[in-house]
């Protein structure tokens, strides 16, 4: 059996072979992010009013100002300082009345007449968007919440996909799972184009959401298992960067394509090309070794050695690897209940879950709500993706110099306060020519939340004891998905008051950030192994610091307690453990780190 960790000593943490594999997997998962981000365009809301079929019978144009002033109830919006026609009701008018109007007809000259629902459908403003599901399926009036429900159901698909494809990967492998998920995206992404009604659209999108996360998780695990421990943060961040790159690219694609079905086709087709990478992307050697498929793992290592231009001694290929000793079943049956069984662990878990829920909810709320900002929808959407890149960089460097708690709390407060201020920097609170201030403040909020998301993942891994670390990450990620599902419904609160969604996002971010001050700092301290140590972690008694230069600190006691190798961060910590990476750990960690 090949000793993959020993082989990495010759291959390098990230040699030519690993770089090419990471680049290909980046390309494979890149198009899937379009589906995650496309709802602001395929579900674009536009101004609308009731159709007045009597106007055409009377020989008048449907958009005739005189007809609209007479036939529709009008309301004044103090926020935008404009009049708008009623979108759900119209006056009961006759053909004779319209044919004998005395124009110009003032809006307040309609008198007291009977109003009735829009019995002939709606007329939509198609100047910017030629079509969207909002227009095609009439998601207005009593059905207006269905537009937000569509995105919430997509996020439910993401949750289902994270569980289903995660388990499948352990059975059939990372590579097969990734390309199966890509195939699912192709089939149901294209099927969405032909959705005859809203129900079919939602079902197809739910399945696509599962495929998107399934592909990402599989690709994430392959690259993190392929490179050396010191490069995992780098490749993980690069793969997250595919989300930001897709965000920026989609702004240009949506600007050029204003029809929702055509846009859906354009974002789905690239995945067809990704299927051809099947013949070039390799399976994870660690998974192959864990399944005793030693010959296939050896072939991959030999191929990597040849490509990297190195020679690996033959004894590395024939090493008798000492696997991590199996812990008896009765000693490792831990559940989510153990996370809240004792007071300190319960407090820590509640704060962690709150932060995961809020940071995910606000992230998607800001990323998918740029159309509510003043200015150009497409430019705002592009900038929203661009700010993620410096956010990733700031997060990674700040936690190594200032710890986890201070940067996370600071960034959550910055993001929250920026969200609270954002709506008050736009009309009617400020002049329209100062809209740039509102956009800038919103992007500062997005920056803070994105950076905080990166930190809370690393911090969560370090806080939980070894025996429940997997359970803690998995439970945290579940709450993150709940936040993603809730986010579209928070946006609905703008029907009550325009600034309300940003105030909710901001207030919850501040609350979660302040609550995070109760969590223990983990930089440079020995991590807990047992539930007892977890209960005492962060209390007054200080644990002696260690200095091994890693993000996730480990020590000899962790080794003796059979700490999961997926959390080892140094090559020497992993010697003699080829093929012993726990698949479940890899997947829960991957599920947590992604912002999908």
N, C-alpha and C positions, 0 to 999 in steps of 0.2 A: 504493500500500500504506500502511495506517495504521501510524504509529509508536506502538506501544502504550506504550512507556516515556515518550515525550513526552506522550501522552494522559493518563498518570497524573499528570503535572505539573498538569493542569487538573482531573482527576477527584478527585485526592487519593488518598493511599495506601489509605484505607479509607472511601470515601464511602457514601452511602445504598445505592446499588446493590450494592456489595461486601458491606455488612453484611447485606442481605437474602439475597444468594446464600450467604454463609457460614452464616447461620441455617438456611436451607433444607437445605443439605448436612449440617449438624449433625444435623438431624432425620432425614434420609435414612439416615445411617450409624448413628444411635443404636440402633435395635432389634437390629441385628446383634450387638451386644455381649452381648445376652441369651444367644445360643447359646454364646458363648465361656465364659460364667460359669455356665451352668445345671447342669453336671455334678454339683456337690455335692448338688443336690436331685433331679434325675432319676435319679441313680445312688446315692442315699443308702443307706448301709450301716446295718443295724439288727441288734439281737440276734436270734438264731435258734437253733433246735434241731431235731433229727430229729422227724418226725411219728411218733406211736405209734398206728397204725391199730387195734391190738388193744384199745385203751382204749374206743373207741366200740362195738366188738363186745361188750365186757364190760359195756356200759351206763354207762360212766364218761365224764366230760368230758375232752376232750383236754388241758386246762390244769390238771387236778386235781393239786394239789401232791403228793399221795401217789404218784400214777402217775409223775410226772416224777422224783421222788426215787428211785423204784425202777427206772425204765426207762432212765435216762440216767446216764452217768459225769459226775461233777462235778469241777471244778478250782477252786483258790483263786488269785485274782489279787492279788499283794502290792501292785501299783501302785494299784489302786482299793479294796483291802481288801474284796473281795466274792467270793462264790461264783458260778460261772456253769456252766450245763449244757454238756456236750460238744456241739459244733456239727456234727461230722462222723461221729460214731459213736453207737450206742445198744446197749443190752443186748438179747439175744435172749430175749424174754419171750413167754409164752403167754397166751391169753385166760383160762384157768383161774387162773393165778397172779394176774393183775390183779384178777379177780373175788373173790379170797379174801385180799386184802392186809389186814394188820393195821395200821391207821392210828392215829396219825400215823407215817409211815415216815421215819426219819432218813436223811440223805444218806449217811452212812457205814455204813448197815446193809444195803447192797445185796449184799455178799458178793462172792465171786469167780465171775463169770458170763461167758459168752462175749459179746464185743462184736462188732458188725458194722456196716458202713457204713449210711448212711441210705437204705434201700432203698425207702421210701415217700415220699420228698421231705422238705421242711423246713416248719417252722412259724415264721412271722416275727412279730416284735413290730410291730404296725401302729398303735400309739397315736399316734405323731408323724407318720409317713409312711404314707399309705394304700397307696401302691404306688411302686415304683421298678424300674429295670431289674435292680438287684441282687436284688430279690425275684422279679420275673417270669421272669427268665432263669436263676435259681438260680446266681448268680455267687459261690459259696461253696466252701469246702474246696479241692479241686484246681483249681477255676475262679476262685478269688478274684482272681487277677492280671488277669483279663479286664476287670474294672471299670476298672482303671488303664490297660489297653491301649486301651480305648475313648477315653479322653481323649488318649492319646498319638497315636492314629490321627487324631483331630481336628486335632491340632497338625501332623501330617504333611500334612493337607489344607490347612492354613494355608500351609505351605511351598510346596506345589504351586500354590496359588492366587496367591501372591506372584509366582511366575515366569510362570505362564500368563496371568493377567489383566494383568500388567505389559506383556508383549509385545503382547497384544491391544490395549491402550490406544494404543500407538504406531500401530497400523494403522487402527482404526475410531474412535478418539477417546476422550477421558476420560468424557464424558457417556454415550455408548452403553455403554461398558464398565461403568460404575457401575450403570446400570439393568439391564444383563444379569446382573450379579452379584447384584443385589437379586432378580431373577426366579429365579435359581438357589436363593437362600435360601428363597424362598416355596415353590417346587416340592418341594425335597428336605427342607425343614423340616417341611412338612405330611406328606410321605411317611414321615418318621421316626415320626410318630404311629401309622402303620399297620404298622410294622416287625413282621413275624411272628416273628422270631427275632433272636438276638444279631448274627449276621453281617450281616443286612440293616440293623440299627440302626447298626453301625459304618460300613458303606459309605455310608449316607445322611448320617451325621454328618461323614464325611471330606469329602464334596462340599460340605456346608454350610460347613465351615471354609474351603474355598477361596473360596466366594462371599462370606463375611464379610470376608475380607482384601481380595478384589478390589474390593468396594464402598468399603472404607475408603481404599485406596490411590488409587483414582480420585478420590474426593472430596477427599482430602488434596492431591493435585496440582492440582486445579482451584482450590482456595482459595489455595494458595501462589502459583500463577501469576497469580491475579486481582488480588491486593493488591500494594501497594508493598513494597519490600524491608524497610523498617523495621517492617512489620506481620506479616512471615512467622512469626516466633517466636510472636507473639500468637495468630494463627489456628491455627497448628499445635498449640499448647498447648490451645486451646479444643476442637479436634477430639479430642485425646487425652482431654479432660475428659468426652467422651461415654462413655468406658469407665467412668470413676468414677461418673458419673450412673446408668448402667445397673446398675452394681454395687449401688448403694443402692436403686434402684427394684426390682430383682429380689428383694431381701430381703423387701419387702412383698408382692410378687406370690406368691412361694413360700410365705410365711406363710399366705396366704389359700387357696392351691391345693396340696393335699397328694398329688394323683394325678399321676404323671409324664406320662401321655399328655395330660391336660388342660393341664398346665403347658406342655408342648411346643407345644400348639395356641395357647395364649395368647401365647407369646413369638414365634410364627411369623406370626400373623395381622397384626400391625402393619405388616409389610413390604408387605402388599398395598396399604395406604394410601400407602406411600412411592412406589409406582409412579406414582401420579397427579402427583407432582412433576415428571414428565418434561416437562410443558408449561410449567413455570416455571423450572427450572434451566437455565442457559445453558452452552454449551460454553466451554472455555478459549480465549480469543482468541489466546494464544500458540501453541497447537497448530494452530488454524486458519491462522495466518500461516505456520507451518512447513510446512503442506501446500498453500500458495499459494491458500487459500480466502479471498482478501482481502475480497470483498464481504460474506461472513458475519461476518468479524471486524469490519469497519467497522460493520455493523448493530448488533452488540453494543455497540461503543464509543458509537455515537450514542444507543442506548437508555440506557446508563449515564449519559451526559452529561445527557440529559433528566431522568432520575430524580434525579441529583445536583444539578440546577439550575445547570449550568454551560454555558458556550459554548466549544467547542473550535474554534480556527481551521481553516479548510479545508485549509491547507497541511499540517497534521498528518496529515490523511487521505490526502494525496497525496505523502508523503515517500518519497524513494528511500532505503530503508534499506540501510545497508552491513552485510551479514551478516558474521559472523565467518568469516575465511578458512579454507577447508578445509585440514586438515593431511593430507599424503600418507599413504596407508594404511600404508606401511611404517614410518612414524614414530609410529603410534598403536596398534600391535598389542601391547598389554600384557595380561598374564594374572596370575592369582593367584601364579604362580611368582615374579614380580618382587617380590612382597611379602616373600619370604623368601630372596631370592637373595644378599643381602649381610648381614653380621653385625648391624649396628645395626637395619636394617629388619626382619630376622628376629626379633630380640629384641622390638622394638616390636610387631610383628604378633602374636607368640605371647601377649604380655601383653594386647593388645587383644582377641584372640579369647577368651582365658580370661575376661576380664571380661564380655564379651557373653554367653558361655555361662552363667556363674554368675549374673549379675544376672537373666537371663530365667528360669533354672531356679528360683531362689529366689523371684522375684516370683510366678510361678504356683503354686509350692509353698505359699506363704503365702496367696495369694488364694483358692485352691481347697481349702484344708485347714483352714478355720476350724471345721469340725465337730469336729475333734480337740481343740479348746480346751474348757475348762470353761465352763459358762454356757449361755446361749441361742444356738442355732445361727444364728437369723435376726438377732439383734442383733449378734452377732460379725461376720456377713457384711456388715451395713450399715456398721459402724464400719470394716471393712477397706477399703471403697470410699471412705469419707469422708476417711481419712487421706491419700489420694492427692492431694487438692486442695492442702492446704498444702505437700505435698512438691514439687509442680510449682513453686509460687511460690518456695519457698526455693531450689530448684535454679537457677532462672533468675536470681534476684538475687545469689546467692552467687558464681556464676562471674564476674560482672562486677566484683565487688569483691575477691575472693580468688583469682582464677584458676580453672583447671580441676583441677589435681592435688590441691591441699589439700582442697577440698570433696569431691571424689570419694572420695579415700582415707578421709577422716573419716567420710563417710556409709556407706561399705562396712563400715568397722570398727564403727560404731554399729549398723548392721543385723545384722552377723554376731554381735557380742557379745550383742545382745538376743535373737537366735535361740537361742544357746547357753544363756542363762539361763532362757528361757521355760518349758521343761518342768519345771524344778526349783522353780517357784513354784506348782505344782499338787500335789494329792494323788498319792502318799503323802508327798511331801517337805514339804509345808505343809498346814495344815488347809484343809478345803473352803471355809470362810468367807472365805479369802484368795484365792479364784479370780480376783478382779479384778486382782490383781498379775500373774498369768500372762497374762491377756488384754491388759493395758496394755503389757507388755513385748513381746508378739507384734506389737502394732500399732506400737510404736516400731521394731521390725525392719522391718515393711512400709514405714513412712515412709522409713527410710534407704535401702532397696533401690529404692524408686520414684524418689526424688530422684537416686540414683546412676545409674539407667537414663537419665534425662533428660540428665545431664551427659555420660555416655560417648558418646552419639550426637554431640553438638556437638564434643566433644574429638576423636573419631575423624575427623570431617570435616576438622579443622584439622591433624591430625598427618601425614596422607598427602600425598605430593607431588601436584601437579596432574595429572600424566600417569597416575597410578594411583589417583586419589582415588575414582573410581567403583568400581573393582575392590575397593578396600579396604573401602568401605562395604558393597558386596554380599557380600563374603566374611565380614565381621563379622556381617551379618544372618543369613547361613546358619548360623553357629555359634549365634546366638541361637535359631534355630528348633530346633537340636539340643538346646539347653538346655530348651526347652519340651517336647520329646518325652521327654527323660529324666526330667523332674520328677515325673510320676505314678509312676514306678518307684521313685524315692527314697522316696516316701511308703509304699511297700510294706514298707520296712525296719522299720516300727513293729510288725510281727508278731514280730520278733526281740526288740525292746525298745522300749517306748513312746516314750521321748525321742529315739531314734536319728535320725528324719528331721530334727528341728530341730538336732541336733548336726551333721549332715552339711551342712545349709544354712548354719549359722553358721560352721563351720570353713572351708568353701570361700569364703564371703564374706570372711573375714579374710585368707585366703591371696591371693585376687584383689585385695583392697584394698592389701595390702602390696606385691604385685607391681606395682601401678599406680604406686608411687613411682619405678619405673624409667623411666616415660614422661616425655617432655619437657613442660614448661609451654608453652602456646601463647598465653596472653593477652598482647597487645601486641607480638608479635614477627612478623617477616616469615615468611610460610609458604613452604615449599619448592615448587619447580616441577618439577625434574627428579629422577630417581632418585639422582643424585650428591648433590644437595642434601638429599634425603630421608635418605641414608645418614649425612650429616654433621649432620642436624638434632638438636638437643638435646645435642650434644657440648660440650666445654669452650669452644670458640670461640663467642662470643656474637654473635647477629645483632642489628643495630640495631633498636630498637623503633620502631613507627609508631603514630600515633594518628589513626585515622579513625572511631573511635566505633562500630565494628561488632563483632558477635560473631565472624564469620569474617573475619579480617584479609586484605585484598588490597592489592596495590600495582601500580605501573605495569608492573613486570616481568611480573606475572601477565597483564596485559592483552596485552602484546606476545607472550607465549607462548601466546596463545589460551586462557586459562583459561576453563573452562566457565562460562557466564553464570549457571547455576543457583546458583553459589556467590557471585556478587556480592551485596553487601548494601546498597549505596547507589545511589540513583537515578542519580546522575551517572556511576557506574561502568558503567551499563547503557545509556547513551545510544547510539542508533544500532544497537541489537541486537534490535529487535522481531522476534519470531518465531524467535529463534535459541536459545531454551532447549532444551538437549539432553533429549529425552524419557527416555532411559535414566538420566541423572543424577537427574532429578526422581523417577523411580520408585525407584531404589535409595535415595535419601535418604528418601523417604516410607516405604519398607519398613523402613528402619532406625529411624526416629523413633517408629513406632507400637509400642505395647506389646501389640498383638494377636499 
